Amino acid sequence: MISYMIDKIMSYTSVSDKEKINRLLELDCNMYANLGTDSTKTEKLEVKKNSRAIYRAIKEIDANIGRSLLEHMDK
């Protein structure tokens, strides 16, 4: 499902690159906001995996921002 949403955002032609990045980050934020103390380890790992996919998509738009997000994720 997340790959569909990423592809959909990336395919927008009438939206600026900045707006695409904002929408992708909003998607990432919503995933983390829906995690709670009762979330399982599997759910947390899935969100992290999806987050990495979002950051890779951002890297396609702006290499510096995407690289920075991926580096901070690995710390």
N, C-alpha and C positions, 0 to 999 in steps of 0.2 A: 504494500500500500504506500509506503513512504517513497519508494522509487517512482511510483506513478505521480505522486504529488511533486517530487523534485523535477521530473521530466516535464510536467505540465508548466511549472513556474519557469523553467529554463527555455521552454518553447515560445513564451510570450514575445511577440515582436513589437508591440506598441508600448512596452514598458522599458524604462531605462535600466541600465545595469545596476545602479544604486538601489532602485526599487526592487529588483530581483533579489539582491542580497538581503534587503530588509525583509522581504517575504520569507526567504529561506531561514533567516535568523528567527523570525517570528514562529515559524514552524518548529524550529529547534527549541525555542523557549517554551512553547506550549507542551512539548513532550516532557520536558523536565518539570514543568509546573504540575503536570498530572501524576508525577511520581509522589508517593507518600511514604510514611513510615511503615505502612503495611505492604509496600511493594516487595515482591520477591527479588532475589538476586538475578534470576533469569530476566525479569522485566527491566531491571536496571541495566543489565548487559545489553539488552536489545535496544534500549534508548541510546546507550553509548555507541553502539554499532550504527544506528540510524544517524546519530549526530555526526559521526565520521563521514558518512555518505553525503550529508548536507555540506560539510566543510570541503569535501572534494569538489562538489558542484560549485561552491563559492570560489574555489581555487581556479576553476575554468573561467570564471568571469574576471576575477582579480587575483592574480597569483600571489601578491604580497599578503593580502588579507587572509586568503585561504591557507597559505603556508603558516602564517602566524597562528591561526586558530588550531591547525593540526599540531603544531609544535607545543602549544600550551595544553592541548588535550593529552599529550604524551607525558607531561610532567607529573 
